[in-house]
């Protein structure tokens, strides 16, 4: 069974965050603002349903899903994409692959040394 990623996690580093936002097509103004924010990630699990909340004083985003079950996602407030998403466990990593308007998108979360990556 993978390690639990549930909990409340505060951002302590944003290494490569500007490059990530550039790749998403975020405007230079929004990137400057976002780099100054302190994000919080809240991961909850009830049964087989996960809820991942990304919170900041500017924008928040909530994603609800079941592992191994494809779903339609609209990344409202992030990069505003419509896509089909699938979240799976790959070892101890929770990995989301997205298919849609832009190729090679997705994310991964895992814990290491009591930190969420």
SVG drawing of the C-alpha trace seen along z (x, -y; Angstrom):
<svg xmlns="http://www.w3.org/2000/svg" viewBox="-16 -42 30 44">
<polyline fill="none" stroke="black" stroke-width="0.4" points="0.0,0.0 1.4,-3.4 2.3,-5.9 -0.6,-8.2 -0.4,-11.7 -3.3,-12.9 -2.9,-16.0 -2.3,-19.7 1.0,-20.8 2.4,-24.3 4.7,-25.2 8.3,-25.7 10.0,-25.9 8.9,-26.9 12.0,-25.8 11.2,-25.8 7.7,-27.2 8.3,-30.1 9.4,-27.7 6.4,-25.5 4.0,-28.4 5.8,-29.6 5.2,-26.1 1.5,-26.4 1.3,-29.8 0.7,-31.9 1.2,-35.6 4.3,-37.3 2.2,-39.4 0.3,-36.5 3.6,-34.6 5.1,-37.4 2.0,-37.4 1.9,-33.7 5.6,-33.5 4.9,-35.7 2.0,-33.6 2.3,-30.9 0.3,-27.9 -1.2,-25.3 -2.2,-21.8 -4.9,-19.8 -5.3,-16.2 -8.3,-14.3 -9.5,-10.7 -13.0,-9.4 -13.3,-5.8 -12.0,-5.6 -12.6,-9.3 -9.7,-11.8 -10.1,-15.5 -7.0,-17.6 -7.3,-21.3 -4.7,-23.8 -5.2,-27.0 -3.8,-30.5 -5.0,-34.0 -5.4,-34.6 -7.0,-31.4 -8.0,-28.0 -8.5,-24.8 -10.3,-21.7 -9.9,-18.3 -12.1,-15.3 -11.3,-11.9 -11.1,-8.1 -7.8,-6.4 -7.9,-4.3 -11.1,-6.0 -10.9,-8.4 -12.8,-11.7 -13.4,-15.0 -11.5,-17.9 -11.6,-21.6 -8.5,-23.3 -10.4,-26.5 -8.2,-29.2 -5.1,-27.4 -4.5,-27.2 -8.3,-26.8 -8.0,-23.5 -10.6,-20.8 -9.1,-17.3 -9.6,-13.7 -7.6,-12.8 -6.6,-9.6 -4.9,-9.3 -3.0,-6.1 -0.6,-4.9 2.9,-4.3 4.8,-2.9 4.5,-5.5 3.6,-8.3 0.0,-9.5 0.3,-10.3 -2.2,-12.1 -2.0,-11.9 -4.1,-14.3 -5.2,-14.1 -6.8,-17.1 -6.0,-20.5 -2.3,-20.4 0.0,-17.4 2.2,-16.1 0.3,-17.5 -0.2,-16.1 1.2,-16.0 2.6,-13.7 2.5,-13.8 4.5,-11.8 5.8,-12.1 9.4,-11.9 11.1,-13.0 7.7,-14.2 7.3,-16.6 4.9,-16.5 6.4,-16.8"/>
</svg>
